[in-house]
């Protein structure tokens, strides 16, 4: 087992959901939430800025759906 911290980005249009998930994740050792976005467009921008290891993405969101945001993030960062 390694001692690295897993960097997580939360993308969901419900702020209460993000807050709840964040509190659970931050209580877990080795996990750090590096950002939160309320729509797919913000998620894409924060993925570029924060370079998270994991993105927890809602599918149905305004502006850009979670599915399309995931496609764009994967195209920009195939690794």
Backbone as CSV, one residue per row, in Angstrom:
resi,resn,N_x,N_y,N_z,CA_x,CA_y,CA_z,C_x,C_y,C_z
1,UNK,0.845,-1.194,0.000,0.000,0.000,0.000,0.881,1.244,0.000
2,UNK,0.524,2.221,-0.842,1.332,3.439,-0.878,0.715,4.510,0.008
3,UNK,1.472,5.550,0.258,1.026,6.633,1.137,0.582,7.861,0.367
4,UNK,0.274,7.704,-0.913,-0.141,8.841,-1.720,-1.581,9.228,-1.432
5,UNK,-1.866,10.501,-1.581,-3.212,11.013,-1.417,-3.929,10.984,-2.759
6,UNK,-5.162,10.486,-2.757,-5.984,10.473,-3.955,-6.709,11.813,-4.029
7,UNK,-6.518,12.500,-5.148,-7.112,13.821,-5.357,-8.433,13.644,-6.112
8,UNK,-9.526,14.158,-5.525,-10.861,13.944,-6.070,-11.516,15.271,-6.451
9,UNK,-12.168,15.284,-7.610,-12.973,16.421,-8.060,-14.436,15.987,-8.046
10,UNK,-15.296,16.776,-7.409,-16.731,16.503,-7.352,-17.457,17.391,-8.349
11,UNK,-18.280,16.788,-9.213,-19.028,17.554,-10.199,-20.488,17.116,-10.133
12,UNK,-21.327,17.975,-9.586,-22.759,17.696,-9.435,-23.487,19.024,-9.293
13,UNK,-24.675,19.128,-9.872,-25.402,20.393,-9.810,-26.157,20.590,-8.498
14,UNK,-26.133,19.632,-7.616,-26.781,19.759,-6.308,-25.726,20.018,-5.230
15,UNK,-25.679,21.239,-4.739,-24.640,21.619,-3.773,-24.743,20.828,-2.476
16,UNK,-25.948,20.488,-2.046,-26.109,19.708,-0.817,-25.503,18.320,-0.982
17,UNK,-25.686,17.713,-2.149,-25.073,16.415,-2.424,-23.550,16.523,-2.394
18,UNK,-23.014,17.549,-3.066,-21.550,17.737,-3.070,-21.026,17.897,-1.652
19,UNK,-21.735,18.685,-0.850,-21.301,18.924,0.529,-21.266,17.618,1.318
20,UNK,-22.300,16.788,1.170,-22.353,15.513,1.881,-21.250,14.565,1.452
21,UNK,-21.051,14.443,0.144,-19.998,13.567,-0.362,-18.628,14.074,0.083
22,UNK,-18.448,15.381,0.025,-17.162,15.960,0.452,-16.869,15.620,1.905
23,UNK,-17.872,15.743,2.782,-17.627,15.474,4.203,-17.272,14.005,4.428
24,UNK,-17.905,13.100,3.695,-17.572,11.675,3.822,-16.154,11.410,3.313
25,UNK,-15.835,11.958,2.150,-14.514,11.722,1.568,-13.399,12.326,2.415
26,UNK,-13.610,13.536,2.917,-12.558,14.184,3.705,-12.330,13.492,5.044
27,UNK,-13.288,12.691,5.496,-13.106,11.916,6.733,-12.289,10.655,6.475
28,UNK,-12.051,10.354,5.221,-11.284,9.160,4.851,-9.813,9.513,4.672
29,UNK,-8.927,8.812,5.373,-7.500,9.092,5.193,-7.067,8.774,3.759
30,UNK,-6.199,9.591,3.241,-5.657,9.358,1.906,-6.505,9.911,0.777
31,UNK,-7.579,10.643,1.113,-8.419,11.253,0.085,-8.509,12.747,0.353
32,UNK,-8.331,13.523,-0.716,-8.459,14.979,-0.596,-9.317,15.488,-1.739
33,UNK,-10.375,16.219,-1.419,-11.210,16.837,-2.439,-10.510,18.117,-2.887
34,UNK,-10.178,18.178,-4.182,-9.414,19.320,-4.703,-10.284,20.347,-5.401
35,UNK,-11.576,20.024,-5.589,-12.450,20.989,-6.221,-13.876,20.496,-6.317
36,UNK,-14.780,21.450,-6.540,-16.202,21.163,-6.720,-16.715,22.012,-7.862
37,UNK,-17.565,21.406,-8.694,-18.180,22.130,-9.799,-19.673,21.841,-9.819
38,UNK,-20.452,22.830,-10.247,-21.895,22.699,-10.275,-22.484,22.403,-11.640
39,UNK,-21.624,22.299,-12.667,-22.101,21.912,-14.002,-20.930,21.339,-14.793
40,UNK,-21.238,20.759,-15.949,-20.203,20.106,-16.741,-19.111,21.037,-17.230
41,UNK,-19.488,22.265,-17.611,-18.482,23.218,-18.096,-17.478,23.556,-16.990
42,UNK,-17.976,23.791,-15.775,-17.076,24.047,-14.643,-16.218,22.813,-14.358
43,UNK,-16.814,21.640,-14.495,-16.069,20.403,-14.272,-14.895,20.256,-15.223
44,UNK,-15.114,20.586,-16.481,-14.038,20.518,-17.479,-12.921,21.486,-17.096
45,UNK,-13.308,22.720,-16.753,-12.308,23.731,-16.389,-11.507,23.296,-15.156
46,UNK,-12.208,22.809,-14.131,-11.510,22.403,-12.907,-10.667,21.147,-13.109
47,UNK,-11.101,20.264,-13.982,-10.286,19.078,-14.276,-8.946,19.500,-14.865
48,UNK,-8.978,20.502,-15.741,-7.731,21.018,-16.313,-6.871,21.690,-15.246
49,UNK,-7.503,22.478,-14.380,-6.767,23.228,-13.360,-6.242,22.341,-12.230
50,UNK,-7.080,21.457,-11.730,-6.750,20.697,-10.514,-6.032,19.382,-10.787
51,UNK,-6.159,18.849,-12.005,-5.557,17.568,-12.358,-5.860,16.487,-11.312
52,UNK,-7.143,16.193,-11.069,-7.497,15.192,-10.065,-7.157,13.776,-10.522
53,UNK,-7.044,12.880,-9.562,-6.853,11.455,-9.866,-8.190,10.798,-10.196
54,UNK,-9.252,11.284,-9.548,-10.597,10.727,-9.694,-11.590,11.876,-9.835
55,UNK,-12.574,11.698,-10.712,-13.659,12.665,-10.840,-14.968,11.932,-10.580
56,UNK,-15.712,12.414,-9.601,-17.041,11.888,-9.317,-18.017,12.814,-10.034
57,UNK,-18.619,12.324,-11.149,-19.383,13.158,-12.079,-20.839,12.725,-12.142
58,UNK,-21.742,13.676,-11.948,-23.165,13.443,-12.174,-23.400,13.386,-13.682
59,UNK,-24.396,12.627,-14.109,-24.675,12.514,-15.538,-25.557,13.652,-16.033
60,UNK,-26.627,13.955,-15.299,-27.592,14.969,-15.726,-27.308,16.300,-15.051
61,UNK,-26.722,17.225,-15.837,-26.390,18.552,-15.307,-26.668,19.610,-16.361
62,UNK,-26.798,20.859,-15.914,-27.014,21.944,-16.876,-25.733,22.314,-17.621
63,UNK,-25.899,23.054,-18.677,-24.857,23.606,-19.545,-24.196,22.503,-20.371
64,UNK,-23.463,21.609,-19.738,-22.879,20.441,-20.411,-23.164,19.232,-19.531
65,UNK,-23.701,18.177,-20.123,-24.020,16.978,-19.342,-22.739,16.327,-18.813
66,UNK,-22.910,15.504,-17.817,-21.771,14.770,-17.263,-21.133,13.836,-18.273
67,UNK,-21.952,13.243,-19.141,-21.405,12.353,-20.174,-20.525,13.118,-21.152
68,UNK,-21.017,14.265,-21.624,-20.224,15.066,-22.566,-18.987,15.643,-21.875
69,UNK,-19.129,16.091,-20.641,-17.973,16.615,-19.902,-16.907,15.536,-19.752
70,UNK,-17.333,14.319,-19.452,-16.378,13.210,-19.312,-15.670,12.945,-20.630
71,UNK,-16.407,12.965,-21.739,-15.778,12.774,-23.058,-14.703,13.841,-23.310
72,UNK,-15.052,15.095,-23.008,-14.099,16.178,-23.257,-12.879,16.086,-22.337
73,UNK,-13.101,15.731,-21.095,-11.978,15.591,-20.158,-11.056,14.457,-20.607
74,UNK,-11.640,13.328,-21.005,-10.832,12.195,-21.479,-10.058,12.552,-22.762
75,UNK,-10.674,13.336,-23.647,-9.992,13.741,-24.866,-8.792,14.629,-24.562
76,UNK,-8.924,15.479,-23.546,-7.830,16.389,-23.158,-6.757,15.690,-22.341
77,UNK,-7.176,14.668,-21.575,-6.262,13.970,-20.653,-6.450,12.463,-20.789
78,UNK,-5.979,11.870,-21.863,-6.224,10.438,-22.091,-5.603,9.531,-21.013
79,UNK,-4.604,10.014,-20.305,-3.977,9.199,-19.276,-4.852,9.108,-18.055
